[in-house]
């Protein structure tokens, strides 16, 4: 297994950028979920809260599938 110091500066930068994007997406999704009324969420808010923690996939799924848009 590679350690942080084994990575090149470029690889470290990529990891930090990816982690920042992931944290930003998840934080935005969790804030939206907390503030959105349950009737505007498809499914259980608790389950979506857990799903959002799944890397990049969770927040993207929440915003594309989990949020009900007014017609």
Number of C-alpha atoms within 10 A of each C-alpha: 4 6 6 11 8 10 12 10 11 9 12 14 12 12 14 12 12 14 14 12 14 19 16 13 20 24 15 15 22 20 11 14 22 13 9 14 10 14 11 14 18 14 14 11 19 10 9 21 19 11 17 23 18 14 16 16 14 21 26 17 16 22 17 11 13 19 19 16 10 5 3
